[in-house]
Amino acid sequence: MSARLSRAWAILALPVISIVLSVIVGSLVIIFSQWLVSGELQPGLAFDAYSSLVSGSIGSERAIVSTLNNTAPLLLGGLAVGLGFKAGLFNIGVQGQFLMGALGAAVTGAAVSAWPAPAAIAAALAVGSVVGAAWGFIPGALKAWTGAHEVVTTIMLNFIGASLVSYLVLNFFQAPGFSFARTGPLGNAELPTLGFLSPDLDRLNLGILIALLLVPAIWWLLFRSTLGFEIRTVGANPDAARYAGMRPAFLTILTMSLSGMLAGTAGGLEILGATHYMPASYGSSVGFDSIAVALLGRSHPVGILLAALLFGALRAGAGPMQLDAHIPVELVDVIQAVILLFLAADVIVRRLLRIRRAKPPLAAVEASADSYAKQTSL
């Protein structure tokens, strides 16, 4: 038990400390910003700001609904990034995959808006997922076949995706009768809400349930399936994986495609459940915030779920914080940035606070791969 607790602390210490330090830094930013403006130090202002933030995120049923709605796309985006991390891939292209999946779901949803609701929703989500997977396939194939680094290719594909969405909506999928360029109404393809349970749940759509169901699915894939073992082995040691008879190139392409599929699903759920149309210019930071979610969650599905809930709460409480405490919503961006800063400074923080790293020895991975090779050769 002592060993398990020690290992759990080694895993959780850095994320917890990063959150605490980010809150402290955010407090200092609030206090000294006010001092620069008014010339007075108001230490209680930080407490007021965080009180409004918490109240706006979990202080009422409507606030919790807002938090969950913000959590759903972040959860799927975080799973997309985390899945790539497990294979040793840094998928920065979740933003582009999210946008392409959103466009695919919006166009399909408008085309099948008269279908029965279950069929229309399933078709729109399926197309959004497939389009996201196809957008993720591109950097995976380039990595496997040419050695092009996925960080570079996914960054470029983010810009290409945003421009392509704008071009397609303006020239091919623009619906008539609206004051701005956007796709048509979704009709029966819109996700139903849980308003029949309570009036405050009228804004909570089924997207959060779909996102939550994918958490155990991805956990099972990574830690209970042969494919997941291969993905983790390739991420830990490609040479050991190749020695065991695995195919790193194929697994790279497959993992990036699966990652893109999750991001595309996030875009589809956002369109079908929240915005209900795709504009020519879609302003969203879900893809980039998902990177922070995956890092804070240590690439584990359960950790990503908790991190997505935290970031969703920050987004939900930002508006009430600005209205009640008169603190700009950009404070949330500051907190997220500081969390990322301390997560990136992993070695420094651990050394200063004397926290050991929880990392399995390479010999264990190689032994597992060797065992896998012997089993598959029988």
C-alpha positions as CSV (number, residue, x, y, z in Angstrom):
1,M,0.0,0.0,0.0
2,S,2.8,2.4,0.9
3,A,4.5,1.7,-2.5
4,R,1.2,2.3,-4.3
5,L,0.6,5.6,-2.5
6,S,4.2,6.7,-3.2
7,R,3.7,5.9,-6.9
8,A,0.3,7.7,-7.0
9,W,1.9,10.8,-5.4
10,A,4.8,10.7,-7.9
11,I,2.2,10.8,-10.7
12,L,-0.2,13.3,-9.2
13,A,2.3,15.6,-7.5
14,L,3.3,17.7,-10.5
15,P,-0.3,18.4,-11.8
16,V,-1.6,19.2,-8.3
17,I,1.3,21.5,-7.6
18,S,1.0,23.2,-11.0
19,I,-2.7,24.0,-10.3
20,V,-1.9,25.4,-6.9
21,L,1.0,27.5,-8.2
22,S,-1.1,28.8,-11.1
23,V,-3.8,29.9,-8.6
24,I,-1.2,31.8,-6.6
25,V,0.3,33.4,-9.7
26,G,-3.2,34.4,-10.8
27,S,-3.9,36.0,-7.4
28,L,-0.7,38.0,-7.7
29,V,-1.6,39.1,-11.2
30,I,-5.1,40.3,-10.0
31,I,-3.7,42.1,-7.0
32,F,-0.8,43.9,-8.8
33,S,-2.9,44.7,-11.9
34,Q,-5.4,46.5,-9.7
35,W,-2.6,48.3,-7.9
36,L,-1.2,49.6,-11.2
37,V,-4.7,50.8,-12.2
38,S,-5.9,52.3,-8.9
39,G,-2.8,52.7,-6.8
40,E,-4.3,50.6,-4.0
41,L,-3.5,47.1,-2.9
42,Q,-6.6,45.0,-2.5
43,P,-5.6,41.5,-1.4
44,G,-9.3,40.5,-1.0
45,L,-9.9,41.1,-4.7
46,A,-8.3,37.8,-5.6
47,F,-10.6,36.0,-3.2
48,D,-13.6,37.7,-4.7
49,A,-12.5,36.8,-8.2
50,Y,-12.0,33.1,-7.4
51,S,-15.3,33.0,-5.4
52,S,-17.1,34.3,-8.5
53,L,-15.2,31.8,-10.7
54,V,-16.2,28.9,-8.5
55,S,-19.8,30.1,-8.1
56,G,-20.1,30.5,-11.9
57,S,-18.9,27.0,-12.6
58,I,-20.4,24.8,-9.9
59,G,-22.6,27.2,-7.8
60,S,-25.9,26.2,-9.3
61,E,-27.5,23.7,-11.6
62,R,-27.2,26.0,-14.5
63,A,-23.6,26.7,-13.8
64,I,-22.8,22.9,-13.7
65,V,-24.6,22.6,-17.0
66,S,-22.3,25.3,-18.5
67,T,-19.3,23.5,-17.1
68,L,-20.3,20.2,-18.6
69,N,-21.0,21.7,-22.0
70,N,-17.5,23.3,-22.0
71,T,-16.0,20.0,-20.8
72,A,-17.3,17.7,-23.6
73,P,-15.1,19.0,-26.5
74,L,-12.1,19.5,-24.2
75,L,-12.4,15.9,-23.0
76,L,-12.5,14.4,-26.5
77,G,-9.7,16.8,-27.7
78,G,-7.6,15.8,-24.6
79,L,-8.2,12.1,-25.4
80,A,-7.0,12.7,-29.0
81,V,-3.8,14.4,-27.8
82,G,-3.2,11.8,-25.0
83,L,-3.6,8.9,-27.4
84,G,-0.9,10.4,-29.6
85,F,1.3,10.9,-26.6
86,K,1.0,7.2,-25.7
87,A,2.5,6.4,-29.1
88,G,5.2,8.9,-28.8
89,L,3.5,11.4,-31.1
90,F,2.8,15.1,-30.4
91,N,-0.4,15.8,-32.2
92,I,-0.7,19.6,-32.3
93,G,-3.2,19.3,-35.2
94,V,-6.3,18.7,-33.0
95,Q,-7.5,22.2,-33.8
96,G,-7.5,21.5,-37.6
97,Q,-9.0,18.0,-37.1
98,F,-11.7,19.6,-34.8
99,L,-12.6,22.1,-37.5
100,M,-12.7,19.6,-40.3
101,G,-14.9,17.2,-38.2
102,A,-17.2,20.1,-37.3
103,L,-17.6,21.0,-41.0
104,G,-18.3,17.4,-42.0
105,A,-20.9,17.1,-39.3
106,A,-22.5,20.4,-40.1
107,V,-22.8,19.8,-43.9
108,T,-24.0,16.2,-43.3
109,G,-26.5,17.3,-40.6
110,A,-27.9,20.0,-43.0
111,A,-28.2,17.5,-45.8
112,V,-30.1,14.8,-43.7
113,S,-32.0,17.3,-41.5
114,A,-35.3,15.7,-42.5
115,W,-34.3,12.1,-41.6
116,P,-35.5,10.6,-38.3
117,A,-33.4,12.1,-35.4
118,P,-31.4,8.9,-34.5
119,A,-30.4,8.3,-38.1
120,A,-29.6,12.0,-38.8
121,I,-27.5,12.4,-35.7
122,A,-25.6,9.1,-36.3
123,A,-24.9,10.1,-39.9
124,A,-23.6,13.6,-39.0
125,L,-21.4,12.3,-36.2
126,A,-20.1,9.5,-38.3
127,V,-19.1,11.8,-41.1
128,G,-17.5,14.3,-38.7
129,S,-15.5,11.5,-37.1
130,V,-14.3,10.1,-40.5
131,V,-13.3,13.5,-41.8
132,G,-11.3,14.1,-38.6
133,A,-9.7,10.7,-39.0
134,A,-8.8,11.5,-42.6
135,W,-7.2,14.8,-41.5
136,G,-5.2,12.9,-38.8
137,F,-4.2,10.3,-41.4
138,I,-2.2,12.8,-43.4
139,P,0.5,13.7,-40.8
140,G,0.6,10.0,-39.7
141,A,1.3,8.9,-43.2
142,L,3.9,11.6,-43.7
143,K,5.6,10.6,-40.4
144,A,5.6,6.9,-41.3
145,W,6.5,7.1,-45.0
146,T,8.8,10.1,-45.2
147,G,9.9,10.8,-41.6
148,A,8.3,14.3,-41.6
149,H,7.9,15.4,-38.0
150,E,4.3,15.4,-36.8
151,V,4.7,18.7,-35.0
152,V,5.5,20.6,-38.2
153,T,3.0,18.9,-40.4
154,T,0.1,19.2,-37.9
155,I,0.8,22.9,-37.3
156,M,0.7,23.5,-41.1
157,L,-2.5,21.4,-41.4
158,N,-4.2,23.6,-38.7
159,F,-3.8,26.6,-40.9
160,I,-4.8,24.7,-44.0
161,G,-7.9,23.3,-42.3
162,A,-9.1,26.7,-41.1
163,S,-8.6,28.2,-44.6
164,L,-10.2,25.2,-46.2
165,V,-13.3,25.4,-44.0
166,S,-13.7,29.1,-44.9
167,Y,-13.3,28.4,-48.6
168,L,-15.8,25.5,-48.6
169,V,-18.5,27.3,-46.6
170,L,-18.2,30.4,-48.7
171,N,-18.2,28.7,-52.1
172,F,-20.1,25.4,-51.7
173,F,-22.0,25.0,-48.4
174,Q,-23.3,28.5,-47.7
175,A,-27.0,28.5,-46.9
176,P,-29.1,31.3,-48.4
177,G,-31.2,33.7,-46.3
178,F,-28.7,34.4,-43.6
179,S,-26.8,37.6,-42.9
180,F,-23.4,35.9,-42.8
181,A,-21.8,32.8,-44.4
182,R,-22.8,29.7,-42.6
183,T,-24.1,26.2,-43.3
184,G,-27.8,25.3,-43.2
185,P,-30.0,24.4,-40.3
186,L,-29.6,20.9,-38.8
187,G,-33.2,20.1,-38.1
188,N,-33.5,16.6,-36.7
189,A,-29.7,16.2,-36.6
190,E,-29.4,18.5,-33.6
191,L,-28.5,16.6,-30.4
192,P,-31.4,16.4,-27.9
193,T,-31.1,18.0,-24.5
194,L,-32.0,16.7,-21.1
195,G,-34.5,19.5,-20.5
196,F,-37.3,17.0,-19.9
197,L,-35.6,16.2,-16.5
198,S,-35.3,19.8,-15.4
199,P,-35.7,23.3,-17.0
200,D,-32.1,24.1,-16.0
201,L,-30.9,21.1,-18.0
202,D,-32.4,22.4,-21.2
203,R,-29.0,23.6,-22.4
204,L,-27.3,20.3,-21.6
205,N,-27.1,18.1,-24.7
206,L,-26.2,14.4,-25.0
207,G,-22.7,15.3,-26.2
208,I,-21.4,15.1,-22.7
209,L,-22.7,11.5,-22.3
210,I,-21.0,10.5,-25.6
211,A,-17.8,12.1,-24.4
212,L,-17.9,10.4,-21.0
213,L,-18.6,7.0,-22.6
214,L,-15.4,7.3,-24.7
215,V,-13.3,7.6,-21.6
216,P,-13.6,3.9,-20.5
217,A,-13.5,2.9,-24.2
218,I,-10.1,4.6,-24.7
219,W,-8.9,3.3,-21.3
220,W,-9.8,-0.3,-22.4
221,L,-8.1,0.3,-25.8
222,L,-4.9,1.5,-24.2
223,F,-4.5,-0.8,-21.2
224,R,-6.6,-3.9,-22.0
225,S,-6.2,-4.6,-25.7
226,T,-3.4,-5.9,-27.8
227,L,-3.5,-2.9,-30.0
228,G,-3.2,-0.6,-27.0
229,F,-0.1,-2.6,-25.8
230,E,1.5,-2.2,-29.2
231,I,0.7,1.6,-29.2
232,R,2.3,2.1,-25.8
233,T,5.3,-0.1,-26.7
234,V,6.0,1.9,-29.9
235,G,5.8,5.1,-27.8
236,A,8.2,3.7,-25.2
237,N,10.7,2.1,-27.4
238,P,10.2,1.7,-31.2
239,D,13.2,-0.5,-31.5
240,A,11.8,-3.0,-29.0
241,A,8.5,-2.9,-30.7
242,R,10.1,-3.7,-34.1
243,Y,12.1,-6.5,-32.5
244,A,8.8,-7.9,-31.1
245,G,7.4,-8.1,-34.6
246,M,5.2,-5.0,-34.4
247,R,4.9,-2.4,-37.2
248,P,5.8,1.0,-35.9
249,A,4.9,2.7,-39.3
250,F,1.4,1.2,-39.3
251,L,0.8,2.0,-35.7
252,T,1.9,5.6,-36.2
253,I,-0.7,6.0,-39.0
254,L,-3.4,4.2,-37.1
255,T,-2.8,6.2,-33.9
256,M,-2.9,9.6,-35.7
257,S,-6.0,8.5,-37.5
258,L,-7.7,7.5,-34.2
259,S,-6.5,10.7,-32.7
260,G,-8.0,12.7,-35.6
261,M,-11.3,10.7,-35.2
262,L,-11.6,11.7,-31.6
263,A,-10.9,15.4,-32.5
264,G,-13.4,15.2,-35.4
265,T,-16.0,13.7,-33.0
266,A,-15.4,16.7,-30.7
267,G,-16.1,19.1,-33.5
268,G,-19.2,17.2,-34.5
269,L,-20.6,17.2,-31.0
270,E,-19.9,20.9,-30.7
271,I,-21.8,21.7,-33.9
272,L,-24.7,19.3,-33.3
273,G,-25.1,20.2,-29.7
274,A,-24.1,23.8,-29.2
275,T,-23.7,26.1,-32.2
276,H,-26.0,24.2,-34.7
277,Y,-24.3,25.5,-37.7
278,M,-20.8,26.0,-39.1
279,P,-19.7,29.6,-39.9
280,A,-17.0,30.4,-42.5
281,S,-14.7,31.5,-39.6
282,Y,-15.1,29.4,-36.5
283,G,-13.4,30.9,-33.5
284,S,-12.5,28.2,-31.0
285,S,-9.4,27.3,-28.9
286,V,-10.6,23.8,-28.1
287,G,-7.8,22.2,-30.1
288,F,-5.0,24.1,-28.4
289,D,-6.6,23.9,-25.0
290,S,-6.8,20.1,-25.5
291,I,-3.0,20.0,-25.4
292,A,-3.0,21.5,-21.9
293,V,-5.7,19.1,-20.9
294,A,-3.7,16.0,-22.0
295,L,-0.5,17.3,-20.3
296,L,-2.3,18.0,-17.1
297,G,-4.0,14.6,-17.2
298,R,-0.7,12.9,-17.8
299,S,-2.2,11.3,-21.0
300,H,-4.3,8.9,-18.9
301,P,-8.0,8.8,-19.8
302,V,-9.1,9.3,-16.2
303,G,-6.6,12.1,-15.7
304,I,-7.7,13.8,-18.9
305,L,-11.4,13.6,-17.7
306,L,-10.4,15.4,-14.5
307,A,-8.3,18.0,-16.3
308,A,-11.2,18.6,-18.8
309,L,-13.6,19.2,-16.0
310,L,-11.2,21.7,-14.4
311,F,-10.7,23.6,-17.7
312,G,-14.4,23.4,-18.5
313,A,-15.1,24.9,-15.0
314,L,-12.6,27.7,-15.7
315,R,-14.3,28.5,-19.0
316,A,-17.8,28.4,-17.4
317,G,-16.9,30.6,-14.5
318,A,-14.9,33.2,-16.5
319,G,-18.0,35.2,-17.5
320,P,-19.6,35.4,-14.0
321,M,-16.2,36.3,-12.6
322,Q,-16.0,39.3,-15.0
323,L,-19.5,40.4,-14.2
324,D,-19.3,40.0,-10.5
325,A,-15.7,40.8,-9.6
326,H,-14.9,42.9,-12.7
327,I,-11.9,40.7,-13.5
328,P,-11.3,40.1,-17.2
329,V,-12.0,36.6,-18.6
330,E,-8.4,36.5,-19.8
331,L,-7.4,35.6,-16.3
332,V,-8.4,32.0,-17.2
333,D,-5.9,32.1,-20.1
334,V,-3.3,33.2,-17.6
335,I,-4.1,30.3,-15.2
336,Q,-3.9,27.8,-18.1
337,A,-0.7,29.3,-19.4
338,V,0.9,29.1,-15.9
339,I,-0.2,25.5,-15.5
340,L,1.4,24.6,-18.8
341,L,4.6,26.5,-17.7
342,F,5.0,24.5,-14.6
343,L,4.2,21.2,-16.4
344,A,6.8,22.0,-19.0
345,A,9.3,22.8,-16.2
346,D,8.9,19.2,-15.0
347,V,12.6,18.6,-14.1
348,I,13.0,22.0,-12.3
349,V,9.8,21.7,-10.3
350,R,10.6,18.1,-9.3
351,R,14.1,18.9,-8.3
352,L,13.2,21.9,-6.2
353,L,10.4,20.1,-4.4
354,R,12.3,16.8,-4.3
355,I,9.6,14.8,-6.1
356,R,10.7,11.6,-7.8
357,R,9.5,10.8,-11.3
358,A,7.1,7.9,-11.7
359,K,8.4,6.3,-14.9
360,P,8.6,2.5,-15.6
361,P,12.1,1.3,-16.3
362,L,12.9,0.7,-19.9
363,A,13.9,-2.8,-19.1
364,A,10.3,-3.6,-18.2
365,V,9.1,-2.3,-21.6
366,E,11.7,-4.3,-23.4
367,A,10.9,-7.4,-21.4
368,S,7.2,-7.0,-22.2
369,A,8.0,-6.7,-25.9
370,D,10.3,-9.7,-25.8
371,S,7.5,-11.7,-24.1
372,Y,5.0,-10.5,-26.8
373,A,7.4,-11.6,-29.5
374,K,7.8,-15.0,-28.0
375,Q,4.0,-15.4,-27.7
376,T,3.3,-14.3,-31.3
377,S,6.0,-16.7,-32.6
378,L,4.4,-19.7,-31.0
